[in-house]
């Protein structure tokens, strides 16, 4: 994505590239899949907010909390949308401070800096061990335990593609976007790997509170395993602070998903790939009907009222994971077609603002891995005694919907799969190159602005 977007920084790039470099029907299927992915993350975060809040008290019923969160999302996205960017910046800063704080907490406590003065180090890697068994005993059980973690990781890694969505509105994108992609890659890699390492250090997989959280939907651990670790070490106050910051992060994430989902649906409507009435906006420029559609889908969070919250969270994880892996597969295949067009039309990739490494091997590797994992995500329903219709539908619905959208649009509009010489690599290029040549950077307003720009560039 870094290579394609830096060359042609346009809005909603990977959706439009799918239509431009592969097939218009492919772009339609990718666009609707991305919308479903974004929209389904909203009820996931709402359920997560409910679980986190119930760590403190059960006074407010789940239905009440879900209703309050949905109303707040409606108000923010309809009335206070002009504050969206500013609020999300500070929320993102809070998330960074939270993960840095939790990594520091792990380092201090594992060396004995805790009320129990327990220098536990890597004790839990030996007892009960690094790998737990799942469904079966022995090597097969440990492999399935690892596979379940791999599926969860496929869900959690969703997000780096959002950098692409800002390409059409970024200042001097050909210079800014490559730096943004690199920084996101290294920062996420560091935080994800260190975060996973810390959880494994802090909590054993057989912890009673942890097991209760996911099997019986008990509050606390489902909100954050760090809270479990703090409870184990008899640490006061800090669990409440962490839970509050996690709650703010979950609420912020849900709010951003409402925004992104509504805007992606709005973009589809503008291009004639969704009903025309969805293009209607308020005086503030808010696509009101798109927001209403997303919030209507958010009502799925009320499923928690008739099922275990941990189970409902898993349903949304399954659906979102499948959609996200399809998104990544689309990106990889789109790049493969882009490279073929560059080779066929004599465009030297060494002259591009950014050149991806190990290509096209990396793209084929990504396509194969994501495609396989898409089908693996709901494997548990095929194990003996594990069949569940709801889990099957949430795991595999988008795998069936995507080809239906692709084939349906292809038949209706009679689109064609584009050959390397038919792909247009020049559309919008002249305007972007002229903008880049004439760009004058905006000076920093003050010292604080200067340091913030350095810190986040």
N, C-alpha and C positions, 0 to 999 in steps of 0.2 A: 504494500500500500504506500509505503514511503516513496518508492520510486515513481509510481503512477501519479500520486497526488502532488508530489513536488514538481513533476513535469507539467501537470494540468490541474492546478488547484481550483476546483469548482465545488459548489455546495452539493451535499449528499453524494459524494464522489463514488463510493464503491457500488451504490445502487445504479447510478447513471452509467458508470463504466461497464457494468454487467450488460446493460442494454446496448452500449456503444461498441464494445469490443467483442461481444459474444453473439447476442440475439436480443432483440427488443423484448421478446417474451421472457427471456431469462432475467432481464432487469425487472420486469413486473413481478415475477415470482420472488426475486430477491428483495424487492421493496416491501411486499406484503409480509414476507417472512420476518424482515427486520421490524416491521410494525408490531407483529404479534410478539416477537421477542421483547421489545421495549414495553409493550402494554402489559405483558404477563409479569414483568418484574415489579409492577406497581402493587398488585395484591400480595406478592411475595413480601415486599417491604412492609406493607400494612400488617400482615400477620406477624412479621418479626417484631414490629413496634408493640403489638399487643402482648407478645411473649415477654418482651423486655419490661414493659410496664408492670406486668403481673409478678415480677420479681419482688416489688415493694408491697403490693396490696392487691387483693381480689375484690375490693369494694365496688369498683366500676366493672360491670360485666363486659365480656369480650365484644358483644354487639355494640355497646356504647362507645368503646374505644375505637372500633373500626369506623363507626359513623362519624366520630369527631375528626379522625385523621382524613377521611374522604372529604368532609366539608372544608377542612383547612386547605387541602390540596386544591379544591375548587376555588376558594377565595384567593389563594396565592396566584394561581395560574390565570384567573380571570380579571382580578382587580389590581394585584400588585406585581404583575409580570415584569414591570420595568426595573424592579429590584432583584430579579432572578439572578442575573450574572454576578452582582455584588454579593448576594447572600451565599451563592454556591462557592464563590472564591473563599470566603471565610470558613464555610463548612468544610471545604477541601483542606484548608490549612489546619483545621481542627482534627481531621482524620490523620493527617501526617504526624501531628504532635502526639496523637493517641498511640499510633503504632510505634513511634520512636520511644514513647514513655513505657509501653508494654515490653518492648525489647530490652530496655534498660532495667525494668523491674525484674525480668527473668534473670538477667546477668547478676544482679545484686542478690536476689533471693537464693539462687542456686549455689552461691558461694557462702551462704550462711547469714546473709543480712535480712533476717526475718524474726518475728517474735519468738519462734521456737528455737532459733539459733541452729537450725537443721541445715547442714551443708550437704544437700541431697545431690547436687551435680547432675550426672546422667544416670542416676539410680534406676529410673523407670524404664530405661532402655534395656536393663538387665532383668528387672523384676517389676512388672510381669513380662517385659520384653517389648521390642519395637513393633512386632507384627502380631495382630490378633487374628484369630480364626473367624471366618464368616460362613455360615451354613454347613460347612463340612470341617472335619478335623484334618490335621496333618498339613502337608505342603499345599494341597488343593485349597483348603480352607484359608491358609495364609495368603495364597495368591488372590483369592476372591476378596479378601480384606484389602489387599493392595489395590485391586481393580476398582473397588468401591471408592477408595480415596482418589484414584485417577479420574473417575467420573465426577466426583465432587470438584476436583481441580478444574475440569473442563467447564463447569458452571462458574467457578469463582474467577477464572481468568477473563471473563467477559469485561470489556471496558477499553482496552487499548485502541480499538477501532473507532472510539468516539473522537479521537484526535482528528481523524479524517473529516468528521462532520463540520469542523470549524474552518476548514480550508478556504471556503468561499468568502469568509468574513474576516480572515486574518490579515494583518498588515504585512506587506512584503512576504507573502507566503512561500516563495521559492527559497528564501533565506531562513525563514522562521520554522517552516514545517519539518525540514530534515533534522534541525536541532530538537524540535519537540518530539519527534519519533524516537530519536536516540535517548533523550532524557527519560521518556516514559518507559522505554524498554529496560534501561538499567535500573531505574528507581523501582519499577514494579517487580523486576526479577529479584532485587535485593530484599524488598519488603515481603514479598510472597515467600521466598525461601527462608528468610530469617523468622518470619511469623510462624511458618509451619514447624520450623526447628524449635521455636520457643514453646509452642503448644505441646509438642512431644516431650520437652524437658519438664514442663510445669505439671502436667496431669497424666496419670497412668490410664490406659484405656479401660481398666476395670473399676474405675472410681464409681462408687455407689450413686453419688449425686449426678454424675455425668450420664450414667445409664438410665437413671430415673427421668432425666430431662428428655431423652429421646424416645424412651419406651412408654412412659406414662405422662409425658408433656408437663413434667414438674418445672416450675419457673427457676430461673437462675442460670443454669449451665447452658440451656438452649440459647440464652442471650449471649453468653461469652464463657468459654472454658477458662479464661483468666480469672473470672469470678470464682469458679470452683477452686482454682489453685489458691486464691486468696483466703477462701473459707477454710481450706485445709490447713493453712499456716496461721489461722486465727488473726488475720489482719483486719482491723476495723476501718471504717469510713471509706477506704480506697475502693472496695467493691462497688459502693454506691456511686462514687465519682466515675469509675470506668463504665458502669451500666448507663449512667446519664449521658456520657459521651458517645457510647455505642447507640443509644436511643436517638441522639441528635444526628448521628451518621446515617442510621436507617431511615429516619424521617426525611433527611436531605436527599438521600439516594432515591426514595420514592418520588419526591417532588421533581427531581431532575428527569426521572423516567416519564412522568406525566408530560413534561415539557417536550422531551425528545420524541416520544410516541406521537403526540399530537402534531408536532411539526413534520414528522416523516409521513403521516397520513395526509397532512395538508399538501406536502410536496407531490404525493401520488395523485391527489385530486387536481392540482394545477396542471399536471401532465396528462390529464384525462384517463388516469388509471385507477381512479376511485370516483364515486358519485360526485357530481358537480356541486351539489349543495354544501359540501364540506369546505368549499373555498370561501364561504361567507365569513367575514371577520367583523369584530367590534370596532368602535372608533379608535381604540388603542392598538389595533392591529392583531388582536388575539383571534385565532381561528376557533370560534366558540363551539361550533358543532363537532370539531375534531376533539376538543377538550372534553366535551360531553360524552363522546364515544369512548374515550380512554377511561373516564371515570365510571362509565357504565360497566366496562370490563373489570374495573377495580372492585365491583360488587361481588366478584367471585371470592373475595377474601371472607365473605360471610359463610363460606363452606366450613370454616373453623367451628361454627356453632354446632355442627352435626358430626364433627370428627375431631380426633386428636390434633392439636396444633402442629406438632412435629410431623405428623403424617401429611397434613395439608401443605406445610412447607416443602416436604419432599416431592409432592405432586408438582408444585410450581418449579422446583429445582429440575425435575425431569423434563418438563415442557421447555423451560428456558435453555437448558443444556442442549437439547436437540436443535432448537432454533439457532443458538449461538454457533454450534458446530457446522450447521448448514451455512451460516453467514461466512465463517472462515473458509469453508470449502468453496463458496462462491468467489471469495477474494482470490484464493489461490488459482482457481481455474481461469478467472478473468486476467490475472497477471500472465499466465501461460499464453493466453491468446494475445495479450499486449506484446509480449516478447517476440512471439512469432511474427506479428505485424511489423515490429521494429526491424527484425532480421530481413523480412521480405521486402520492405520498403526502403532499406538502406539507412535507417536512423541509428546512428552510432550511440549506444547507451553510455559510452564514456563521456559524452557531451551533456548528459542530463544533470540536473541539479543534485540528484542523489542516485547512486547506482547500488542496487541490492547485491549482496554477496551470495556465492554458491548457487547462482541461478542458471538454469531453471530447476536444479536438483532440489533446492530448498522449497520451491513452490510445489513440486510433485510430492515431496515428503510431507508437507503440510496438508495437501489435498488428500493423500492416502490416509494419513493418521486421523484427520478430522472426519473423513467419510466413514472409516471403520468405527470410530468411537461414537458416531451418530447412532449406529445400529446396536452398539454394545450397551448404551446407556440404560436400557430397560431390561437387561438380560435376566434379572432376578425373577421376572414373571414366568420364565420358561423352566425354572428349577422345580423339582418335584414338590408339590404342596404349596407353592408360592404364587399360583396364578391369581391375579387381581385385575378385573376389567378396568377399573379407574386408573390404576398405575400404568397399564398397557396403553390406554388412550392418551394419557398425559406424556408418556415416553415416546410414542410413535406417531402421534397425530400429524405433526408438521412434516414428517417424512413422507406421508401420503398426500398431504395438502400441497406441498411444493411442486411435485410433478403434475398434479391436476391443474394448478394455476399456470404452469409453463405450457403444457399441452393445450389447455383451453384457450389461452390468449393467442397461441400460435395458430390454432385452427380458425379462431374468430377473425384475427387481424392478418392472417397469412404472412407472418414474419419469416425471415430467412436467417439461417445460421451463417454468420459472416466469415468469409475466407480471409486469410492474412492480407491480401491486396485490397479487400473491400472495406477493411476497418479504417475509419477516418481518424488519423492522428493529428490533424491540423485544426479541427474545429475548436474555436475559442482561443487558439494558441496565440494569434497575433495580438489580441487585446491584452493577454497576460504578459507577453514580452514587452509591449509598450508600457504597461503599468510598472513593470520591474525596472525598465530603463529610467523612467521619470520619477521613481519613488524617492521621496525625501523623508527621512525618519523624523518622528515626532520627538522633540526634546523632552527630557524628564522635567516634571513640574517642580520637584524639590528633592532634597537628599533622601527622604524616605522612599519616594517613588523610584529613585535611582537604585537604591539597595534592593528594593522588592524586585525590580526588573532583572538585576544581576542574580538574585537568589533563585528566581523561577524561570530563568532563560536557559 
